[in-house]
Amino acid sequence: MLSYIFLVNSPLTYNFTGKFKAPSPEWKHETFPLNYYELIVMTDGVLYIADDNGRYKVNRGEHLLLAPTPNNTRYGYYQSDCSFYWLHFSASHDIMKHDSKNILENEKALNTLSIPMQAVLPAPEKVVILMKQLQDSIRSNYDKTFLNYMTTSILCEIHNQFSEKDNQTSCTKRQIYNDIIDYVKATLTKNVKVSDIANHFGYNEKYLSHLFSTIENMPLKQYILREKMELAKYMLTDTNDTISQIASKLCFTDSHNFMKAFKKVVGLTPSEYRNAFSRRLLYDK
């Protein structure tokens, strides 16, 4: 997997950001110079985009990072009925590499971030939330230094999602952990308990909970709730669903219990969160 390495002894430089939705199923990305790094996070549909280095098909839940090279341009090579968040930024230094465990270990000592050129994001909703917060900061006229650090935090989130958490964990346990993560994400709209997950994988409930908390540093029950709240954040800011509808979709018994849980995890009520982060910058591309 090709990745970019960014030095972050100082923050990256913010340039532009926005959310784009194709005006019609026949839309194709226009031809534009690629003067900055461009991060694209897909929220719906498929984007067919190319630059001088190749063609890319970017699906929902994936990200793509294009790099500015001399005289490079980006353009659509096929019709794209899609929507995505985008971010343009600059960096003083980067290299491209093939991923390796030893290089990843060295990166940590050198204050660097490793960002895959294109990959399925383990938690795309977390990246989207940060991009929305960046856009809200722009509308609130925050200074450029703050925007630079917000931009860097988005890249940090992507880096962390792909970094190994514990190199001492056995491959078998790591696979079980990854399977649990996948299962939880696939069942966020169901009323799944820790006992259900243990039964699904055929393990003792206490063993599975201990294994998970050893790697994640969080009880499995708490992780399930946290991921439900991350999905709730996305639904609050990217859909028109009512709070009652969101509570029902996430299998809470009623909206009151949902609001109570949301406030406990996030620190804001669902209404406060929606009012704070639902504003988006829309730029035509």
N, C-alpha and C positions, 0 to 999 in steps of 0.2 A: 504494500500500500504506500503510495507516494504521500509525503507529508511536507508541510512547511515548518521551519523552525524560526520562531520569533524571539529575539532578545527582549526581555522586559525589565531591565534595570531601570528604565524609564517607561512611561506609558506609551502605547500606540497613539497615533494621531487620528482623531475623528474627522471625517470629511462630510458625508451625507448619509442619510438613512431614510427608509420609508417602507410602506407596504404596497404591494402591487396586486391588482386583480385584472386578469385579461378581460378586455371589453367585449370580446366575442370568441367563440370557439375557433375562429379562423386567425386569431392574432398570432403574429410571429415577432420575436424580439428584433427590434431595429438594430442597425449596425452603428455601434458607438466605439470611440477610442477607449481603451482600457488603461486609464491613467492612474488608477488606484487599485489596491486589493479590493475585490468584491466578494463578500460573503452572502450567499443565498440560502435561505432556510425555507423549504417547501412546506406549505400548509394544506394545499389541495391540488389535485391534478398532476400533470407531468409537464416539465419544462424541457424543451429541446433547444439547447444553446451551444454555441461553439465559439472558440477563439482560434488564434493562429496555431495553437498547440494541439487541438483536437476537438472532437464533438462529445457532448455530454448529455445523457438522458437522466434527469433528476426527478425522482419520485417523491411523493408525499412522505414526510418524515426524514428525508435526507437533507444534507447540506452540500454545497459546492463552494470551493474557494478558488477564485481565479486570481492570477498574479499579473501585475503590470510588467510587461517586457517591452523593449523598444518597438514602437510602431504596431503594437498588438491591438487588435479590435475584438469585440464580442458581437455576436449576431445570432439570430434564430435560424435554424436550418429546417424547421418543420413547425406546423401549426401547434400552438400550445394553449389549451384551455386550462388555465391554472391560476393559482395565487401563491404569493410568497413574500417573505420579509427580506429586505436587502440592506446591506451596510457597506459603505465605501470607507476605507481607512488607509493610512500610510504607515510604513515602518522604515526604520533606518537600516535594518539588516535582516536578511533571511537566507536560508539555504534550502534546497530540496534534497530529500533523502529517501532511501528505502527503510522502512521501520525495522528496528532491531532492539532487543532487550537491553543490550549494553549501551546503545546510544541513548535510550530513554533514561537509564540510570545516570548518565553523564549530564543530561539536560537538567535534571533536578538541581545539580550542583552549580550549574551555570545560569540559573535564573532565566530559563527559556521555556517556551510553550511549543508543543508539537501538535500541529493541526492537520489531520488528514485532508487531502485535496478534495475527496468526495467519499462520503460514507453515510450509513444509516445512523442517525443520532439515537443513542440509547434512551434519551429523555428530551425529545425536541421541544416539548411544551415549556421546559425550563429556559431554554435559549430564547424562545419566543417572548416569554414574560420579561426577560432582561432587555430585549430589543424594544418592547413596548415601554418599559421604564425609561430607556434612553430617549425615545421619542417624546415622552411626557416631559422629560427634563429640558428638551429643546423648546417645547412650547412654553415652559415655565422660565425661559431665558436664563438657564444656568450657564455659568462661564465655561470657556473652552477647556480649561484644565479638568473640570468635572466630567465633561463629555469624553475627554480622552481616557480617563480612568474607567468610565462606564463602558466604553468600547473595549478596553483591555479586559474588563471583567467578563464580557461576552465570550471573548476568545479563551479566557481562563476556564469558563464553564465547559466549553467544548473540549479543551485539553483534559480537564479532570474526568469527563465522561469516558474518555478513551484510555486513561492511565490505569495501570494495574494498581490495585489497592494494597495487595499484600503478596509479595513475591515468595513468601515462605509457605503460603497455603498450597496444599496438594492439588494436583490437577483434578482429581476426583471430586474433592470438596468444592473446588472452584466451579466445576461443571454443575454440581447440585445447586450452588448459589445462583449461577446464571439461569438455570432452569426455573428456580423460584422467582427470580426477577421477571422473567418472561411470562410466567404464569400469572403473577400479580398484575402486570400491565395489561394482560389480555382479559382480566376479569374484574377490572375496576368498576364496571357498571353492574356487578353482581354482589350479592351479600356473602362474600367468601371469608371464612375464618381460618385461623392457623390450623385448626384440626382438619379442615377440609383440604388444605394444602398438603398436610402430612399424609392424609389418606390417599390423596391423588398420586403422591410419589412413593408411597409404601414405606414411609419411615416413621419412627416414633416421634410424637409431637415435641417432646422435650429435647430430643437429639437435634431435630431439624431447627428448632428455635435457637438452640445454643450455637449450632454451626453458622446460622445466618448472622446472629449478633456478633460472633467472633470476627467475621469478615466485614460486616457493614457498620459495626459499632452502634447498633440500634436494634431493639427488639423487633421481631417480625411483625407483631401486631401494630407497633408504632409506625413501621415502614409502610404498611398497607394504608394506614390513615393518612400518612404524609403524602403518598402518591395519589390518593383520592383528592386531597386538597390541592395538589398541583394540577390535576385535571380540572378541578372546580375553578381554579384561577383562570385557566384557559377558557373554560366555558363562560365565565363571567365577563371576560374581556373580548372574546372573539365570537360570541353568539348572542342572540337576542332572547335566549331562554330566561324565564323568570326564575327567581330563587327557589320557588316551590318545584318547578320542573327540574332544575339541576339537582335538588335534594332527592327527588324521586329517581332520576337517572342514576344517581350514585348509591341508591338503595338505603337511604336514611328513612327511618320510620315516619318522620315529619320534618318540615322546614325548620322548626325550632331546634331540634337535635342537630341538624346540619349547621345552622348558624352558630350554635354553641361550640361545636367541634371546630368549625372554620376559625372562629375568633381565638380559640385556644391555640391552634397551630400557627396561624398567620399573624395574629395580633390585631387584626381589623375585622369588622363585620363584613359579610359578603357585599352589602350595599356600599360600604366605605371603600372596599377594594375596587369594586366596579367603577365608582365615581373617580377614584384616583388614577386608575390605569387603563381605562377604556378608550381614552383619546388616542388617535393614531394619525401619523403624518402620511398622507397619500400623495405620492408623486407618480406622474405618468412616466413610463420608461420608453 
